[in-house]
Amino acid sequence: GAFSAQNEMLHGPLFNPAWAVDGTKIAWLTSSGERNALQLFDLQAQTGTQLFDWDPARFGGMVPSPVWSPDGAWLALHVLANGAAGSGLFLFPAAGGEALLVDALGYDARWLGSGQLLFNHEQGPHLYDVETARKQLLDLPQGSRIVGQGE
């Protein structure tokens, strides 16, 4: 997995836990104060991996939680970084690897099956296909938005 600039896992308070559908892994966010990180813990292997870290926006609001794909292969996360350059809706392979920016203005991700991600955007609801990396604006009534998972 990726580590902080110092090549070490961030240690600090853990928050926004999200269980994989099969219950074998849990993802959470942590903060060192200067950086936030997305970390993954495998209950069977008893190993922790840091998937991503970023310089967080300092706005004092709620930080979005990671959202697992139904097959446990991906984590979607709306990253609120300190600056537009590192912000957006990202996908992270649970097995490790490069982060994938789905949309710099995407938020409120919801999985529609394992390979399709619904998300909100200022232009309206979008659908992202993980396999083809295609993104499209959904043809829904003006003012529609995606809701679910606890809303």
C-alpha positions as CSV (number, residue, x, y, z in Angstrom):
1,G,0.0,0.0,0.0
2,A,0.9,3.7,-0.2
3,F,2.3,5.4,2.8
4,S,2.8,8.9,4.0
5,A,5.6,11.1,2.7
6,Q,7.7,9.7,5.6
7,N,6.9,6.2,4.3
8,E,5.1,5.3,7.5
9,M,1.5,4.5,8.2
10,L,-0.4,7.4,9.9
11,H,-1.4,6.8,13.5
12,G,-4.1,8.8,15.2
13,P,-7.8,8.7,15.9
14,L,-9.7,6.2,13.7
15,F,-13.1,7.3,12.4
16,N,-15.7,6.6,9.7
17,P,-15.3,2.8,9.7
18,A,-16.9,0.8,6.9
19,W,-17.1,-3.0,6.8
20,A,-16.7,-5.0,3.6
21,V,-19.9,-6.8,2.7
22,D,-18.3,-10.2,3.5
23,G,-17.1,-9.0,6.9
24,T,-13.5,-9.9,6.4
25,K,-12.1,-6.4,6.1
26,I,-12.8,-3.0,7.6
27,A,-11.7,0.3,6.1
28,W,-11.5,3.5,8.2
29,L,-10.0,7.0,8.1
30,T,-7.3,8.3,10.4
31,S,-5.7,11.6,11.0
32,S,-2.3,12.7,12.2
33,G,-3.6,16.3,12.4
34,E,-1.6,17.2,9.3
35,R,-2.7,14.4,7.0
36,N,-5.7,12.1,6.7
37,A,-5.4,8.5,5.4
38,L,-7.6,5.7,4.2
39,Q,-6.5,2.5,5.8
40,L,-7.7,-1.1,5.5
41,F,-7.5,-3.9,8.0
42,D,-7.8,-7.5,7.0
43,L,-9.3,-9.5,9.9
44,Q,-8.1,-12.9,8.7
45,A,-4.5,-11.9,7.9
46,Q,-4.4,-9.4,10.8
47,T,-2.7,-6.9,8.6
48,G,-3.2,-3.2,8.1
49,T,-2.5,-1.3,4.9
50,Q,-2.6,2.4,4.1
51,L,-4.2,2.9,0.7
52,F,-4.0,6.6,0.4
53,D,-3.1,9.8,2.4
54,W,-3.9,13.4,1.7
55,D,-3.6,16.9,3.1
56,P,-7.2,17.5,4.3
57,A,-9.4,20.5,3.8
58,R,-9.6,22.4,7.1
59,F,-13.3,23.4,7.2
60,G,-14.4,21.6,10.4
61,G,-17.2,19.7,8.6
62,M,-18.0,16.0,8.5
63,V,-15.6,13.9,6.5
64,P,-17.3,11.5,4.1
65,S,-17.0,7.7,4.8
66,P,-15.5,5.2,2.4
67,V,-18.1,3.0,0.6
68,W,-17.3,-0.6,-0.3
69,S,-18.3,-2.2,-3.6
70,P,-20.6,-5.2,-3.1
71,D,-17.8,-7.6,-4.3
72,G,-15.3,-6.1,-1.9
73,A,-12.9,-5.2,-4.7
74,W,-13.2,-1.4,-4.5
75,L,-13.6,1.5,-2.0
76,A,-15.1,4.7,-3.2
77,L,-14.2,7.9,-1.2
78,H,-15.0,11.6,-1.6
79,V,-11.6,13.1,-0.7
80,L,-11.9,16.7,0.6
81,A,-8.3,17.9,0.2
82,N,-6.7,21.2,1.1
83,G,-7.1,22.6,-2.5
84,A,-9.1,21.6,-5.5
85,A,-6.1,19.7,-7.1
86,G,-6.3,16.7,-4.7
87,S,-10.1,16.7,-4.1
88,G,-12.8,14.6,-5.8
89,L,-14.4,11.2,-5.9
90,F,-11.7,8.4,-6.0
91,L,-11.8,4.7,-6.3
92,F,-9.2,2.6,-4.5
93,P,-8.5,-1.1,-5.2
94,A,-8.9,-3.0,-1.9
95,A,-6.0,-5.2,-3.0
96,G,-3.8,-2.1,-3.2
97,G,-2.6,-0.1,-6.2
98,E,-3.1,3.2,-7.7
99,A,-6.0,5.5,-6.7
100,L,-8.3,6.3,-9.6
101,L,-9.9,9.7,-9.8
102,V,-13.5,9.2,-11.0
103,D,-14.5,12.9,-11.0
104,A,-13.0,16.0,-9.4
105,L,-16.5,17.3,-8.7
106,G,-18.1,14.0,-7.8
107,Y,-19.6,13.2,-4.3
108,D,-22.1,11.0,-2.5
109,A,-21.1,7.7,-4.2
110,R,-23.5,4.7,-4.1
111,W,-22.8,1.3,-5.7
112,L,-25.2,-0.1,-8.3
113,G,-23.9,-3.6,-8.3
114,S,-20.2,-4.3,-8.2
115,G,-19.2,-2.6,-11.4
116,Q,-21.2,0.6,-11.4
117,L,-21.0,3.6,-9.2
118,L,-23.7,6.3,-9.0
119,F,-22.6,9.7,-7.8
120,N,-23.9,13.2,-7.5
121,H,-22.3,16.1,-9.4
122,E,-23.2,19.8,-9.8
123,Q,-24.4,18.9,-13.4
124,G,-26.7,16.1,-12.0
125,P,-26.4,12.4,-11.1
126,H,-23.8,10.4,-13.0
127,L,-23.0,6.7,-13.6
128,Y,-19.5,5.4,-13.7
129,D,-18.7,2.0,-15.1
130,V,-15.6,0.6,-13.4
131,E,-14.7,-1.9,-16.2
132,T,-14.9,0.5,-19.1
133,A,-14.0,3.7,-17.1
134,R,-16.9,5.4,-18.8
135,K,-18.8,8.2,-17.1
136,Q,-22.2,9.5,-18.1
137,L,-24.7,12.0,-17.0
138,L,-28.0,10.2,-16.1
139,D,-31.1,11.4,-18.0
140,L,-33.2,12.2,-14.9
141,P,-35.6,15.1,-14.1
142,Q,-34.0,18.4,-13.4
143,G,-32.9,18.7,-9.7
144,S,-32.7,15.0,-9.2
145,R,-30.0,13.6,-6.9
146,I,-28.8,10.2,-5.6
147,V,-29.8,9.3,-2.1
148,G,-29.4,6.1,0.0
149,Q,-27.3,4.3,2.5
150,G,-28.4,6.1,5.7
151,E,-30.0,9.2,4.2
